[in-house]
Amino acid sequence: MKVAVAGPTGVLGRALIPRLLAQGHSVVALARSLDKARAVLPSAAEIRPFDMLAPEQRPGLPALLQGCDAVLHIATAIPADMDAPGAWDANTRLRTEATEALLTAARQAGVSRYLQQSITMAYPDCGDAWIDESTPLDQTSRRGGVTNPVVTMEGLVRSLAEGQMAWCILRGGSFVGPDTFQQSDIAKLKAGTLTVPCDGRNYVSLIHVDDIAAAFAAALLRAPSGSVFNIVDEPLRNGDYLDRLADVTGSPRPPRAPQQPCPPSWRCSNTAARAALAWTPTHSLWPQP
């Protein structure tokens, strides 16, 4: 299968593209920076220059996708400082206008399959209750917008792909592993600057980046059209997770901060993905020596 990947140089792309190539697919990497793509991607990947956030380039996108059997949208722009003014603007544009442009171009190019990366953090706070794919997403953005851009993104996939392409949405948990925000947590634990907000009993749903790459590779071949899957490992309470992360890395356990607001609790189930994709997480959530 010839597979176009939008967002090929991110942490997920770097894990996914070698896997796709090893499984016999050919890969077209739509990359904003040719130099970066050449530096981090296998030489077997065909790199085609395209900036998802450059509207003036979009008229040429159908030609870039010509001959591709599938398109995977895994492009994100997660800011280093999440609280900075405008920090999420680029990521919101990738989830909204860029998603619409990619879907439209894929249809025009005759692509038959489309996979979209989404996130389990778009669910509402569900406390100790299990969250499966039937749980409605939180309609309100936590970053100040009126509508959650993830809701908009998933709606675009449904409206533009339905009846035109086989489509699947994979809602990933918070990434762990090399080059993820877990590394920042470890640095803060070692420095003694990380605290656990509230009582730490909120659930977090995590996934190793190599495991979500495996889920995308499986969904490319097996996902029924119109399917949505949570791609997560077994959920953990946040305090327990950070305590164990501290123990594994030889850091002091973080103190609780009961005066801070309790974060949302996301106890997400991966039962559907296990059954439909013949997939299961196999990588440890904990850093390996």
Secondary structure as the mmCIF struct_conf table of DSSP 4:
data_model
#
loop_
_struct_conf.conf_type_id
_struct_conf.id
_struct_conf.beg_label_comp_id
_struct_conf.beg_label_asym_id
_struct_conf.beg_label_seq_id
_struct_conf.end_label_comp_id
_struct_conf.end_label_asym_id
_struct_conf.end_label_seq_id
STRN STRN1 LYS A 2 ALA A 6
BEND BEND1 GLY A 7 GLY A 7
TURN_TY1_P TURN_TY1_P1 PRO A 8 THR A 9
BEND BEND2 GLY A 10 GLY A 10
HELX_RH_AL_P HELX_RH_AL_P1 VAL A 11 ALA A 22
TURN_TY1_P TURN_TY1_P2 GLN A 23 GLY A 24
STRN STRN2 SER A 26 ALA A 31
BEND BEND3 ARG A 32 ARG A 32
HELX_RH_AL_P HELX_RH_AL_P2 LEU A 34 VAL A 40
BEND BEND4 LEU A 41 LEU A 41
TURN_TY1_P TURN_TY1_P3 SER A 43 ALA A 44
BEND BEND5 ALA A 45 ALA A 45
STRN STRN3 GLU A 46 PRO A 49
TURN_TY1_P TURN_TY1_P4 MET A 52 LEU A 53
HELX_RH_3T_P HELX_RH_3T_P1 PRO A 55 GLY A 60
HELX_RH_AL_P HELX_RH_AL_P3 LEU A 61 LEU A 65
TURN_TY1_P TURN_TY1_P5 GLN A 66 GLY A 67
BEND BEND6 ASP A 69 ASP A 69
STRN STRN4 ALA A 70 HIS A 73
BEND BEND7 ALA A 80 ASP A 81
TURN_TY1_P TURN_TY1_P6 MET A 82 ASP A 83
BEND BEND8 ALA A 84 ALA A 84
TURN_TY1_P TURN_TY1_P7 PRO A 85 TRP A 88
HELX_RH_AL_P HELX_RH_AL_P4 ASP A 89 ARG A 95
TURN_TY1_P TURN_TY1_P8 THR A 96 THR A 96
HELX_RH_AL_P HELX_RH_AL_P5 GLU A 97 GLN A 108
TURN_TY1_P TURN_TY1_P9 ALA A 109 GLY A 110
STRN STRN5 ARG A 113 ILE A 119
HELX_RH_3T_P HELX_RH_3T_P2 THR A 120 ALA A 122
BEND BEND9 TYR A 123 TYR A 123
HELX_LH_PP_P HELX_LH_PP_P1 PRO A 124 ASP A 125
TURN_TY1_P TURN_TY1_P10 GLY A 127 ASP A 128
BEND BEND10 ALA A 129 ALA A 129
STRN STRN6 TRP A 130 ILE A 131
TURN_TY1_P TURN_TY1_P11 GLU A 133 SER A 134
BEND BEND11 THR A 135 THR A 135
HELX_LH_PP_P HELX_LH_PP_P2 PRO A 136 ASP A 138
BEND BEND12 GLN A 139 THR A 140
TURN_TY1_P TURN_TY1_P12 ARG A 142 ARG A 143
BEND BEND13 GLY A 144 GLY A 144
BEND BEND14 VAL A 146 THR A 147
HELX_RH_AL_P HELX_RH_AL_P6 PRO A 149 ALA A 161
TURN_TY1_P TURN_TY1_P13 GLU A 162 GLN A 164
BEND BEND15 MET A 165 MET A 165
STRN STRN7 ALA A 166 GLY A 172
STRN STRN8 SER A 174 VAL A 176
BEND BEND16 GLY A 177 GLY A 177
TURN_TY1_P TURN_TY1_P14 PRO A 178 ASP A 179
BEND BEND17 THR A 180 THR A 180
HELX_RH_AL_P HELX_RH_AL_P7 PHE A 181 ALA A 191
TURN_TY1_P TURN_TY1_P15 GLY A 192 GLY A 192
STRN STRN9 VAL A 196 PRO A 197
STRN STRN10 CYS A 198 CYS A 198
TURN_TY1_P TURN_TY1_P16 ASP A 199 ASP A 199
BEND BEND18 GLY A 200 GLY A 200
BEND BEND19 ASN A 202 ASN A 202
STRN STRN11 TYR A 203 VAL A 204
STRN STRN12 LEU A 206 HIS A 208
HELX_RH_AL_P HELX_RH_AL_P8 VAL A 209 ARG A 222
HELX_LH_PP_P HELX_LH_PP_P3 ALA A 223 PRO A 224
TURN_TY1_P TURN_TY1_P17 SER A 225 GLY A 226
STRN STRN13 SER A 227 ILE A 231
STRN STRN14 LEU A 236 ARG A 237
HELX_RH_AL_P HELX_RH_AL_P9 ASN A 238 VAL A 248
TURN_TY1_P TURN_TY1_P18 THR A 249 GLY A 250
HELX_LH_PP_P HELX_LH_PP_P4 PRO A 252 PRO A 255
STRN STRN15 ARG A 256 ALA A 257
TURN_TY1_P TURN_TY1_P19 PRO A 258 GLN A 259
BEND BEND20 GLN A 260 GLN A 260
HELX_LH_PP_P HELX_LH_PP_P5 PRO A 261 PRO A 264
STRN STRN16 ARG A 267 CYS A 268
HELX_RH_AL_P HELX_RH_AL_P10 THR A 271 LEU A 277
BEND BEND21 HIS A 283 HIS A 283
BEND BEND22 LEU A 285 TRP A 286
HELX_LH_PP_P HELX_LH_PP_P6 PRO A 287 GLN A 288
#
